[in-house]
Amino acid sequence: MSGARPALRPLLIAIDLDGTLVEPRRPVRPAAVAAVKRALAAGVKVTLVTGRMIVAAKPLADQIELDGPIVCYQGAVIADARSGRIERETPLPYAVAIRLYETAKARDLHVQFYRDDKFYVEAYNKYAKLYALTAGTEPIVVPSLPAAFAGHDSTKVNIVTDPERTPAVFDLMKQTAGPDAYVTRSNPEFVEMLSPLVDKGKALHEVAQRLGVPLDRIAAIGDSYNDLPLLRAAAFRIAMGSSPDELKAEADAVVGDVEHDGVAEAIERFVFGAGLDR
């Protein structure tokens, strides 16, 4: 439905990061930065809704000069864009995290736990290096994740693997978690597990309430499976051109991919009505 228009101009735009605002491990394109700043100058509120850690999201929030709450860890955390301070966190309980860990380790999968906006691993291998490059921060290497987190919940559990393995790993983790965790896919190498009480859509509604924005004035832009709850929570749903068919089917509009400045296109078309027809 790429020719659709929102009934009312959005007052809040929720933007995913990797694959939407930016390609992983690359800088934000200037057109996207300019478009977001133009929307902010026009009085439209913007928030980031990402699976990234705060430390990995904040530099982008700074670059586009955001103020107010942003969503990190797939909705498990809401943080202040300016200070990086955690305003709300809903972690995955320790017992569930360990169950997922044991299933993953039995299949020799690389597992990461998170606490205090740091990530922990048992080996500094190619998967930890890939994640460190994406996040812009180095891991804490420990002999045992269960021992290191004894008495502590984990913000999320992440399995980093080869992209061709992620569908099977996702199915395995869903089966292992049952109703006790929210399991999702984000970057091609990541399978992430979080508290069943969180997702991007729930967090977006919380941000809208904090900002005093009615739910029917929210637009959301995303590109991957973890963005399904985000789009479903918005009144106007925008999928990137690189999105899987499942996401495009939920969208009111489809814009270009990152390399074709899809976020800038979305803002020009649906905030300012520039009519960049595709």
Steps between C-alpha positions, in 0.01 A plus 500: 500500500786735417267777384323531837499822701445537876164655587677757721858622503702291747596673825746223595724300268656180635805389303685170520878523465676209327368450149275806531678818608844350445673192365679312777860612541455796262437872563156655467442640153481882491152503345360305795662733752366805317148358472478413870628843600246664268218302664622597847520867397138475383390386845471128424641279775739222403609197699735212422369148560782248472641173622832672562657567835477859624870552438447400137185708447603821674759615243229493233256680727768763556567532129138577419468713815222305670357597836268285708455124534641236266433127501788250515537122541185427294287683754656366819649843572382858464784749538550874486652596164714780642651337807466131416340448841276193530147612581334159492641148467315167481763224491470131423489296823819312585336156500364548149830641376685193632254261335559670165874509561518127570307416183726724292825378655399138440511591129824695526332834433649834605293658780508851644349636822450869587507706818547874568527564124798268463511165326663185630637200310694186579731529197629788292435326169386622158141537623597715796721709272214548252268616775766726650553663161124555462454631855816707519592352837710204612367200695583389849641148471416267789565129558130427560192708419284316756759571772551862393126566510412302812250716687452729198251502214621572146364792300479257210668186370646514152625216283736617226543247223540464126205648306406169339455348848275769647163357385570163663645664812194723523268197486708319762496795739125552453442136589735521800354826632132425459301783660788600729689719252443718197721363221575707191741546209665833422832523314560195277739351759293561816231301682392696807302396807336739743238524769159397364370831633689706242526568131551807284128569468430500872796731556385735223160541668679574827713767330192653335326520836805669656507753216125559501455386139170330408541150359330601176777753429792253502696384195760223517773396258670159511663229294515165679306235691557672835322806358166322458383607849630851431298540181191341653513756784499796260209667325706527182740219413799539269725215387840538339546358153743241638239363743380137490160442347344445845581859594398649167162327536441693825602836352291788373796611287832367376796733444854451371770312685774672700720554195207674330425721803173335596468688831545834326243395242252399770535832683467707183196306378306449818600791723540773246286358219771535238344214304813311402304238312668169432 
